[in-house]
Amino acid sequence: MDIFLQQVLNGLVLGSVYALVALGYTMVYGILGLINFAHGEVVMIGAMVALTVMNAMAGMGTALPPQIVLAAAVVTAIGVCMALSFSIERVAYRPLRRAPRLAPLITAIGVSILLQNLAMLIWGRQYHTFPRIVSATPHNIGGASITDLQIIIIAVCAAIMTGLLLLVHYTRLGRAMRATAENPTVAGLMGVNINRIISATFVIGAAMGAVAGVLVAANYSIAHYSMGFTLGLKAFTAAVLGGIGNLGGAMLGGLLLGLIESIGAGYVGDLTGGFLGSHYQDVFAFLVLVLVLVLRPTGLLGERVAERA
Amino acid sequence: MKTWVASLVGLRRDRRALWVGYALVAFVLAVLPFAIDNSIGRTWVRVLDFALLYALLALGLNIVVGFAGLLDLGYVAFYAVGAYTWALLASPQLGLHLPFWVILPLGAGVAALFGVLLGAPTLRLRGDYLAIVTLGFGEIIRIFLNNLDHPVNITNGPIGINRIDPIQIAGIDLTRNHEFFGIAFSGAHFHYYVFLMLALASMFVCIRLEDSRIGRAWIAIREDEVAAQSMGINTRNVKLLAFAMGATFGGIAGGLFSSFQGFVSPESFILLESIMVLCMVVLGGMGHVSGVVLGALLLATLPEVLRHTASPVQQQLFGKVILDPESLRMLLFGLALILVMLLRPSGLWPSPTRRREFADTKEQR
């Protein structure tokens, strides 16, 4: 009983981070039809920049309150990631908007390789311990334990996602974004500045990615130059699971993927009589993905059939 | 310049000159490993061997992605299936030591079977959904290879399978040194010739396939699936055939890889490998056989060249090695991918038809 609850809690924490990253993928895909492979790397850079800022401020000697350190780190990370994502779109994707579909995909892969190795040059190959700022004392809920940090992760993710939904549905910018996703040409004719909207989409996605990067690094208290790739892959899987191009779908897909992973990993050993161990965690995630797509090729919430493919 | 091109075109029409040209190319290809061995060392013959293997892989993926237009991000799964089939049938792992001529078709067949198995459930998917599902399949296969060492030890887990039998053709062990007609051949040389033969044969098959009934059906599906179907093409079978055919190439390359290396482990079949082969196809010129081979040869050798020059050049420029050469070479590699795509979005050497299409494409995504 309590093991089940524990796995659900872990899954929720993991899933809300997946959802946050998945939103970055799904927003870009919804507008450009491009798998932005570099997004996972942007998330990693966010974590690394935050780490550097924190270490620098700790090294200054004067003991600043941890809240200020954390805020400064997060704000810097968001700023760097926004600038980075903006320039990636400008340099690597915009010139290829009318090129064959696979060309921007290859530049995305190129950017991803480039950023990952740039990070390796800057921060080195080693694993960095991420400073512990929030207390790690576990609270007891019905036999399962949850730390302050995990509560904060869920709360922050929920807040950001609500904010995004409000932005997309109730502001001028949001309406322009929806119009561009629907049909870029017509949106342009209606007076929407498409280039600006696309840049805005990348920048917003990057900001959320930066926050997600800090949260992941804080959760595992580790940051590493290659942490972005797998995270990005999982998040993209989540986005597809929910129906790519659909904001609600990305959130649902992220949470589901997190839950499936942690519950699957927790029970796969018992279910198969010890034949399969918890190493099959990733197989579970992908199997569910394949099943969902085979039965419902547009994802769980996807209404737009993939006819443009 | 112009007269030179004109004379070349003229030469192409002249039958006898054409044969002389073929003979020249054949001669260059035949002496290439010796020239490389004597000038820059045996490592580079091995690099060349791997480049030819990648050419095989890229040709296989080109059938799926370039001809049929099905974006496959898990192609390395078939490579892995071929490699492990070979490794299990010709190593002490299961105590089996089947001969080359038995395993080669068997490995290809098993890979083709996997191609159909993985292809069948994904037939309804299009575009990027297909990409992500194939990616998932690739990862699933790798995770299974990584974990099938208990409760029954089949793949030996992350350690991989060791001491795989070398290829033996006509009683000659390809990993040993031999001497024919007073010329010393090493293992790297032998493998070069075997791989070269297979690569040339595959190129021939691909070129013939492209102009065949099946090849045209693939291209029709790539251009417009609904239209192809209404013209009477059985899209299901034809797509499955593309998957199976591509997988066969992957399986053969995988088998050769495992016997050439002598060992296999799941490490060799990560997602990055699939992406690398895809890059070869797209960078070279999707759907164009010669372009794809060019892309494979370039992308397989470029990182090696960078590996060997990254440190010495820094040493010369700054007097010491400032940047980690390993990440520097991948960094340059990423940069090269971006630059080539920005400057030539349809690939380095696109097929003439595709170039024309691209020239008058206005709105294409």
Interface residues (C-beta under 8 A of the other chain):
Chain A: Y29 G33 I35 V91 A92 P95 L96 R98 A99 P100 R101 L102 A103 P104 L105 I106 T107 I109 G110 V111 S112 I113 L114 L115 Q116 N117 L118 M120 L121 R125 T185 L233 F236 T237 V240 I244 G274 F275 L276 G277 H279 Y280 D282 V283 F286 L287 L289 V290 L293 V294 P297 T298 G299 A306 E307 R308 A309
Chain B: V65 L71 P121 T122 R124 L125 R126 G127 D128 Y129 A131 I132 V133 L135 G136 F137 E139 I140 I143 F144 N146 N147 H150 P151 L271 I275 L278 C279 V282 L283 M286 L323 D324 S327 L328 M330 L331 F333 G334 L335 A336 L337 I338 M341 L342 P345 S346 F358 T361 K362 E363 Q364 R365
